[in-house]
Amino acid sequence: MLEASLECWMTEGRWAGKFERDFAAFCEKKHCLLVNSGSSANLIALAALTAPEYGERALKPGDEVIAVAAGFPTTLNPILHYGLTPVIIDVSLPTYNVTVEAIEAAWSPKVKAVFLAHTLGNPMPIEEIRQLCEDRGAFLLEDCCDALNSTYGGKKVGQFGIGATSSFYPPHFITTGEGGAILTDDDDYYRIAVSLRDWGRACWCKPGVNDSCGSRFTGKYGNLPDGYDHKYVYDHIGYNLKLTDFQAAIGCAQLPKANRFIEARNANFKKLLAAFAHYNDQVILPESLPEAKTNWFALPITLRDGASKTRLEIVRYLDSVRIDTRQLFGGNLLKQPAYKDITCRIASDLRTTDKIMHDTFFVGIYPGLSEPMINHVVECIHTIFSR
């Protein structure tokens, strides 16, 4: 980061190019497009499918997109921003993910896309979902922001849809402070995403580069004058969501450590899971599908019906001994103030989503946790459940 700072290249530059290439290779994808957050990655990933280049397949206002309410808002928000109708389905325990059966039951002729996250890094049955989308001519987008290097059927998540997203926010597997990425193997989808990220412009020159196409002042575009500067031609309604070179340089330093971080997280997950397993009559422990290899983002715990402790009692006690917790993001997003009047189709009773909203919390498995820290968490788990 200091080297990038001394170069004084304030926007996207050579470090961004290196990080894009390296991260694409790490994720086994052809293209990586850096953006300023995982939330922006989700926005661009969905927005690209509304582009006129897709003709009749392009997502249009009123089209339906299958999603869930038990998740982070920014997987759902782009659907709403583009006037699409989210079709809300329930998730299941103990995976915290959707089932193929739930998606099939919610399907209608208006469904044009499926946009789902691998919850807390735990892969959903993504190959079966991919096949369903392919059979029915729908787009599939994978939110992999919590799921770096998790696999399903031996393939890394992010390999199954037309686009996938990743996040580099500080709690994630690697960080650039703020930052995210869109991953794809599709050249056309990539070009559209680049345009949308870069103000919607038609030009694909990198910052500080001119005339990559060789016809900067010779083209004819729309109703503009002949030879209008291609750098200022816009063929999409876009944004400016680029990452800076300072942030990308941090990513370049982080990526070689990613596997070590993942191993440490998984080790911490196993130790804390073993502590909660003593109270299996009180809690529902998380599980992965047989085909999945999960790199957990955190350890989710759901209290069983009739448990002797409430979630509020547990998280307040843990907070009092300096162990932080989180709810499973927005719980049931449809119960949140911002979403009370949205247009959507609720395709199931959301019973499990409501259970998660009331009874689920997660604890962190940050790779920098020392053995005394982990032991402290374990001791406090035993203390609260044995009272």
C-alpha positions in Angstrom: 0.0 0.0 0.0 2.9 2.4 0.8 4.5 1.6 -2.6 1.2 2.4 -4.3 0.9 5.6 -2.3 4.4 6.7 -3.3 3.5 6.1 -6.9 0.7 8.6 -6.3 -1.7 7.0 -8.8 -4.9 7.8 -7.1 -7.4 5.7 -9.0 -7.4 2.2 -10.6 -3.9 1.4 -11.9 -1.3 -1.3 -12.1 -2.0 -2.8 -8.7 -5.7 -3.2 -9.6 -4.7 -4.9 -12.8 -2.5 -7.3 -10.9 -5.1 -8.0 -8.2 -7.8 -8.7 -10.8 -5.5 -11.2 -12.6 -4.4 -12.9 -9.5 -7.9 -13.1 -7.9 -9.4 -14.4 -11.2 -6.7 -17.2 -11.2 -7.3 -18.0 -7.5 -11.0 -18.3 -8.2 -10.5 -20.2 -11.5 -12.4 -17.6 -13.5 -11.5 -15.9 -16.8 -12.5 -12.3 -15.7 -12.4 -10.4 -12.4 -13.7 -6.8 -12.2 -12.9 -4.9 -9.0 -15.4 -2.6 -7.5 -15.6 -0.6 -4.3 -17.6 -3.1 -2.2 -19.3 -6.5 -2.3 -22.6 -4.6 -2.3 -21.6 -2.7 -5.4 -20.5 -6.1 -6.9 -24.0 -7.4 -6.4 -25.5 -4.2 -7.9 -23.4 -4.5 -11.1 -23.8 -8.3 -11.3 -27.6 -7.9 -11.5 -27.6 -4.6 -13.5 -25.6 -6.2 -16.3 -28.5 -8.6 -16.9 -30.8 -5.7 -17.7 -28.6 -4.5 -20.6 -30.1 -4.2 -24.1 -27.4 -6.5 -25.4 -29.5 -9.4 -24.0 -32.5 -8.6 -26.2 -35.6 -10.5 -25.1 -33.6 -12.2 -22.3 -32.8 -8.9 -20.6 -34.4 -8.5 -17.2 -37.1 -5.9 -17.3 -39.3 -4.2 -14.7 -41.9 -6.7 -13.5 -39.8 -9.8 -14.2 -39.3 -12.1 -11.2 -36.1 -13.0 -9.5 -35.9 -15.7 -6.9 -34.3 -14.6 -3.6 -34.5 -15.1 0.1 -35.3 -12.8 3.1 -32.9 -14.6 5.4 -29.7 -12.8 4.3 -27.9 -9.6 3.8 -29.8 -6.7 2.2 -27.5 -6.1 -0.7 -28.4 -9.4 -2.4 -32.0 -8.3 -2.4 -31.6 -4.6 -3.0 -30.4 -4.6 -6.7 -33.6 -6.6 -7.6 -35.7 -3.8 -6.1 -33.5 -1.0 -7.6 -34.2 -2.2 -11.1 -38.0 -2.6 -10.7 -37.8 -6.4 -10.7 -40.1 -8.5 -8.4 -38.3 -10.6 -5.8 -39.9 -14.0 -5.3 -39.1 -14.7 -1.6 -38.6 -18.3 -0.5 -37.7 -19.9 2.8 -34.4 -21.4 3.8 -33.8 -24.7 5.7 -31.9 -25.7 8.8 -29.3 -26.7 9.6 -27.7 -25.5 6.3 -29.3 -22.0 6.3 -29.7 -22.3 2.5 -32.5 -22.8 0.1 -33.5 -26.2 -1.3 -34.0 -27.0 -5.0 -37.6 -28.1 -4.1 -38.3 -24.7 -2.7 -37.1 -23.0 -5.9 -39.1 -25.3 -8.1 -42.3 -24.7 -6.0 -41.8 -20.9 -6.4 -41.2 -20.9 -10.1 -43.5 -19.1 -12.5 -43.4 -18.1 -16.1 -42.2 -14.6 -15.0 -39.1 -15.9 -13.3 -36.1 -14.8 -15.3 -33.2 -15.1 -12.8 -32.1 -16.6 -9.5 -29.9 -14.5 -7.2 -28.8 -16.3 -4.0 -25.9 -16.2 -1.5 -24.0 -19.2 -0.1 -25.0 -18.5 3.5 -22.0 -17.8 5.8 -19.8 -19.6 3.3 -21.9 -22.8 3.3 -22.6 -23.9 -0.4 -26.2 -24.3 -1.4 -27.1 -27.2 -3.8 -25.7 -25.0 -6.6 -25.2 -27.6 -9.3 -28.8 -28.7 -9.1 -29.9 -25.0 -9.1 -27.7 -24.3 -12.1 -29.3 -27.2 -14.0 -32.7 -26.0 -13.1 -31.9 -22.5 -14.4 -30.4 -23.8 -17.6 -33.4 -26.0 -18.2 -35.8 -23.1 -17.8 -33.7 -20.4 -19.5 -33.1 -18.3 -16.4 -29.9 -16.5 -15.4 -28.1 -17.6 -12.2 -26.1 -15.2 -10.0 -24.0 -16.5 -7.1 -23.3 -14.2 -4.1 -20.0 -15.7 -2.8 -19.1 -12.8 -0.6 -18.9 -15.1 2.5 -17.7 -18.2 0.6 -14.2 -17.8 -0.6 -12.8 -21.1 -1.9 -15.8 -23.2 -0.7 -16.6 -26.0 -3.1 -19.6 -28.0 -4.3 -19.1 -31.3 -6.1 -15.4 -30.5 -6.2 -15.9 -27.2 -8.0 -15.3 -23.8 -6.4 -18.4 -21.7 -5.8 -18.7 -19.0 -8.4 -18.3 -21.5 -11.2 -22.0 -22.2 -11.7 -23.8 -18.9 -12.7 -23.2 -16.3 -15.4 -21.7 -14.1 -12.7 -20.5 -14.4 -9.1 -19.6 -11.8 -6.5 -17.0 -11.5 -3.8 -16.4 -9.0 -0.9 -13.2 -7.7 0.7 -14.7 -6.0 3.6 -12.6 -6.4 6.8 -14.5 -9.4 8.3 -14.1 -11.4 5.1 -11.5 -14.0 4.2 -9.2 -11.4 2.7 -9.6 -7.6 2.9 -8.8 -4.4 1.0 -10.6 -2.4 3.7 -13.6 -1.7 1.4 -13.8 -3.6 -1.9 -15.5 -6.3 -3.9 -15.3 -8.1 -7.2 -17.5 -9.6 -10.0 -16.2 -12.8 -11.5 -17.3 -14.4 -14.8 -16.2 -16.5 -17.8 -18.6 -14.7 -20.1 -16.9 -12.1 -22.3 -20.0 -10.1 -23.2 -21.2 -10.1 -19.6 -17.8 -8.8 -18.5 -17.8 -6.0 -21.0 -21.2 -4.8 -19.9 -20.2 -5.0 -16.2 -17.1 -2.9 -17.0 -19.2 -0.3 -18.7 -21.7 -0.1 -15.8 -18.9 0.2 -13.3 -17.2 3.0 -15.3 -20.0 5.6 -15.7 -21.8 3.5 -18.4 -19.2 4.6 -21.0 -18.6 2.7 -24.2 -14.8 3.2 -24.0 -12.8 0.4 -22.4 -9.5 2.3 -21.9 -8.0 2.0 -18.5 -7.5 5.3 -16.5 -4.6 7.3 -18.1 -4.8 5.3 -21.4 -6.2 6.7 -24.7 -7.4 5.2 -28.0 -7.2 1.5 -27.2 -9.7 0.9 -30.0 -7.7 3.0 -32.5 -10.8 5.0 -33.5 -11.2 7.5 -30.7 -12.3 10.3 -33.0 -13.6 8.4 -36.1 -16.8 6.7 -34.9 -20.5 7.5 -35.2 -22.5 7.0 -32.0 -26.3 7.5 -31.7 -27.2 11.1 -32.5 -23.8 12.5 -31.5 -21.7 14.5 -34.0 -19.4 12.4 -36.2 -16.1 11.7 -34.6 -17.3 12.4 -31.1 -14.6 11.5 -28.5 -15.2 7.8 -27.7 -14.0 8.4 -24.1 -17.2 10.3 -23.6 -19.7 8.0 -25.3 -22.1 6.2 -22.9 -24.1 3.2 -24.0 -25.3 2.2 -20.5 -26.7 4.1 -17.5 -23.9 3.4 -15.1 -22.0 4.4 -12.0 -18.5 5.1 -10.8 -17.7 2.1 -8.5 -14.0 1.6 -9.1 -11.5 0.4 -6.5 -8.4 2.6 -5.8 -4.9 1.3 -6.4 -4.1 1.7 -2.7 -6.9 -0.8 -1.9 -5.9 -3.2 -4.7 -2.3 -3.2 -3.4 -3.6 -4.4 0.0 -5.4 -7.2 -1.9 -2.2 -8.1 -3.6 -0.6 -8.6 -0.2 -3.5 -10.4 1.3 -4.2 -13.0 -1.5 -1.0 -15.1 -1.0 -2.1 -15.5 2.7 -5.7 -16.6 1.8 -5.2 -20.3 2.2 -3.5 -19.8 5.6 -6.4 -17.6 6.7 -8.9 -20.1 5.6 -7.2 -23.0 7.4 -7.0 -21.0 10.6 -10.7 -20.1 10.3 -11.7 -23.7 9.8 -9.6 -24.8 12.8 -11.3 -22.1 15.0 -14.7 -23.2 13.7 -14.1 -26.8 14.7 -13.0 -25.9 18.2 -16.0 -23.7 18.9 -18.4 -26.2 17.2 -17.1 -28.9 19.6 -17.9 -26.6 22.6 -21.5 -26.0 21.4 -21.9 -29.7 20.6 -22.1 -30.5 24.4 -25.4 -28.7 24.3 -26.9 -30.4 21.3 -30.2 -30.7 23.2 -30.3 -26.9 23.4 -28.9 -25.8 20.0 -29.1 -26.7 16.4 -25.5 -27.1 15.0 -24.8 -26.0 11.4 -24.3 -28.7 8.7 -23.1 -28.8 5.1 -24.5 -30.8 2.3 -22.5 -34.0 1.5 -21.3 -32.6 -1.8 -20.0 -29.4 -0.1 -16.7 -28.4 1.4 -17.4 -25.3 3.4 -15.0 -22.6 4.4 -17.2 -21.1 7.1 -17.4 -17.3 7.5 -18.6 -17.7 11.1 -20.2 -20.2 13.4 -24.0 -20.0 13.3 -26.0 -21.4 16.2 -29.8 -21.7 16.4 -31.6 -22.4 19.7 -34.0 -25.3 19.7 -37.6 -24.7 20.6 -37.9 -24.9 24.3 -34.2 -24.2 25.0 -33.5 -23.2 28.6 -31.9 -19.9 27.5 -33.1 -17.2 25.1 -30.9 -15.7 22.4 -31.0 -12.4 24.2 -29.7 -13.9 27.5 -26.8 -15.6 25.6 -25.6 -12.7 23.5 -25.9 -10.3 26.5 -23.8 -12.6 28.6 -21.2 -13.1 25.9 -21.1 -9.4 25.3 -20.5 -8.8 29.0 -17.3 -11.0 28.8 -16.1 -9.3 25.6 -17.2 -11.9 23.1 -19.0 -10.2 20.3 -21.8 -11.9 18.4 -24.0 -11.1 15.4 -27.5 -12.0 14.3 -27.8 -13.7 10.9 -27.8 -10.3 9.1 -31.3 -8.9 8.7 -33.1 -12.0 10.0 -36.3 -11.8 8.0 -35.7 -8.7 5.8 -39.4 -8.4 5.1 -39.9 -7.5 8.8 -37.3 -4.7 8.5 -38.6 -1.1 8.3 -37.1 -0.4 4.9 -38.9 -3.4 3.2 -42.4 -3.1 4.7 -43.9 -1.7 1.5 -41.9 -3.4 -1.2 -43.5 -5.2 -4.1 -42.7 -8.9 -3.9 -44.2 -12.4 -4.1 -43.8 -14.5 -1.0 -43.7 -18.0 -2.2 -43.7 -19.9 1.1 -44.6 -19.3 4.8 -41.0 -18.3 5.7 -41.3 -20.3 8.9 -37.6 -21.1 9.1 -36.6 -17.6 8.2 -38.7 -16.3 11.2 -37.1 -19.0 13.4 -33.6 -17.6 12.4 -34.8 -14.1 13.1 -35.7 -15.0 16.7 -33.2 -17.7 17.7 -30.0 -17.5 15.6 -26.7 -15.8 16.3 -23.2 -16.4 15.2 -19.7 -16.1 16.7 -16.6 -15.1 14.9 -13.7 -17.4 13.8 -11.2 -14.7 12.8 -7.9 -16.3 11.9 -6.0 -14.0 14.3 -7.7 -15.5 17.4 -5.0 -16.9 19.7 -5.4 -20.2 21.7 -6.1 -18.3 25.0 -8.8 -16.3 23.2 -10.5 -19.5 21.8 -10.2 -21.1 25.3 -12.0 -18.0 26.8 -14.8 -18.4 24.3 -15.1 -22.1 25.0 -15.2 -21.6 28.8 -17.9 -18.9 28.5 -20.0 -21.1 26.3 -19.9 -23.8 29.0 -20.6 -21.2 31.7 -23.8 -19.8 30.1 -25.3 -23.2 29.2 -24.5 -24.8 32.5 -26.0 -22.1 34.7 
